[in-house]
Amino acid sequence: AAIALSKTMRHHSNSPSVIATDVSKSALDLTVTNAYRNGVKEMIDAIEADYRDVASLLELKKTIILSRDNTSKQDQQGFDIIIGSSLQSLFDGTQDENAQLWLALDTLLSKSTRVQ
């Protein structure tokens, strides 16, 4: 999915950036290989992250912030999309304010980068 999105987005955005996440290093390696073969490697960052683990999400967030700090002001537009596979369980129980989806979004969108 990251490859298809990148290929589509490069025609609709100045400098698109896709962050592909997975808990499996081999899945991320495959993503990078496919991105290279499809000519979109420069658009994709493959980062190991587990949406069920706050520390992992905070590490993802720090990685994104650090990558922004290493770019010029003009290039600091954030990212266009974050993709993960097998996310069905993330959407289970969303009627509960303590559901995993809300915890993950709170972690990624909060200004803090510390584990609470």
C-alpha positions as CSV (number, residue, x, y, z in Angstrom):
1,A,0.0,0.0,0.0
2,A,2.9,2.4,0.8
3,I,4.3,2.0,-2.7
4,A,0.9,2.6,-4.5
5,L,0.2,5.6,-2.4
6,S,3.7,7.1,-3.0
7,K,3.4,6.6,-6.8
8,T,0.0,8.3,-6.8
9,M,1.0,11.1,-4.3
10,R,4.2,12.1,-6.2
11,H,1.9,13.5,-8.9
12,H,-0.3,15.4,-6.4
13,S,2.2,16.9,-3.9
14,N,5.4,18.9,-4.0
15,S,7.4,16.6,-1.8
16,P,5.3,13.8,-0.5
17,S,6.5,11.6,2.4
18,V,5.1,8.3,3.4
19,I,5.9,6.6,6.7
20,A,5.3,2.9,6.6
21,T,5.2,1.2,10.0
22,D,5.2,-2.4,11.0
23,V,6.4,-4.5,13.9
24,S,8.3,-6.9,11.6
25,K,11.7,-5.8,10.4
26,S,11.4,-8.2,7.4
27,A,8.1,-6.6,6.3
28,L,9.8,-3.2,6.5
29,D,12.8,-4.5,4.5
30,L,10.4,-5.7,1.8
31,T,8.7,-2.3,1.8
32,V,12.0,-0.6,1.2
33,T,13.0,-3.1,-1.5
34,N,9.6,-2.6,-3.3
35,A,9.9,1.2,-3.0
36,Y,13.4,1.1,-4.6
37,R,12.2,-1.2,-7.4
38,N,9.2,1.2,-8.1
39,G,11.2,4.4,-8.1
40,V,9.7,5.9,-4.9
41,K,12.4,5.0,-2.3
42,E,13.1,8.7,-1.6
43,M,9.5,9.2,-0.6
44,I,9.1,6.3,1.9
45,D,10.5,5.9,5.4
46,A,10.0,2.4,6.8
47,I,10.0,2.5,10.6
48,E,9.5,-0.3,13.1
49,A,6.6,0.6,15.4
50,D,3.9,-1.1,17.4
51,Y,0.7,0.9,17.8
52,R,-0.2,-1.2,20.9
53,D,2.9,0.1,22.8
54,V,3.1,3.7,24.0
55,A,6.9,3.6,24.1
56,S,7.1,2.4,20.5
57,L,4.7,5.2,19.4
58,L,6.8,7.8,21.2
59,E,9.9,6.5,19.5
60,L,8.1,6.8,16.1
61,K,7.1,10.3,17.0
62,K,10.7,11.2,18.0
63,T,12.0,9.8,14.8
64,I,9.5,11.9,12.8
65,I,10.4,15.0,14.8
66,L,14.2,14.4,14.3
67,S,13.8,13.9,10.6
68,R,12.0,17.2,10.4
69,D,14.7,18.9,12.4
70,N,17.3,17.7,9.8
71,T,15.5,19.3,6.9
72,S,15.2,22.9,5.7
73,K,12.2,25.0,6.8
74,Q,10.8,24.7,3.4
75,D,10.8,20.9,3.6
76,Q,9.3,20.7,7.1
77,Q,5.8,19.9,6.0
78,G,5.4,16.8,8.1
79,F,4.2,13.7,6.5
80,D,1.2,12.8,4.3
81,I,0.2,9.5,5.7
82,I,1.2,6.7,8.1
83,I,0.3,3.2,7.1
84,G,0.3,0.0,9.1
85,S,-1.0,-3.5,8.3
86,S,-3.3,-5.7,10.3
87,L,-4.9,-2.7,12.0
88,Q,-8.4,-4.1,12.5
89,S,-7.9,-4.6,16.2
90,L,-7.0,-0.9,16.5
91,F,-10.6,-0.1,15.6
92,D,-12.2,-2.5,18.1
93,G,-14.1,-0.9,20.9
94,T,-13.8,2.7,19.7
95,Q,-16.9,3.6,21.6
96,D,-14.8,3.3,24.8
97,E,-12.6,6.4,25.4
98,N,-9.8,4.2,26.6
99,A,-9.8,2.1,23.3
100,Q,-6.4,1.5,21.7
101,L,-7.2,3.8,18.8
102,W,-7.7,6.8,21.0
103,L,-4.6,6.0,23.1
104,A,-2.5,5.7,20.0
105,L,-3.8,9.0,18.5
106,D,-3.4,10.8,21.9
107,T,0.3,9.6,21.9
108,L,1.0,10.5,18.3
109,L,-0.7,13.9,18.4
110,S,0.3,15.1,21.9
111,K,3.1,17.6,22.1
112,S,4.9,15.5,24.7
113,T,7.4,12.9,23.7
114,R,7.7,11.3,27.2
115,V,6.1,8.2,28.5
116,Q,3.6,9.1,31.1
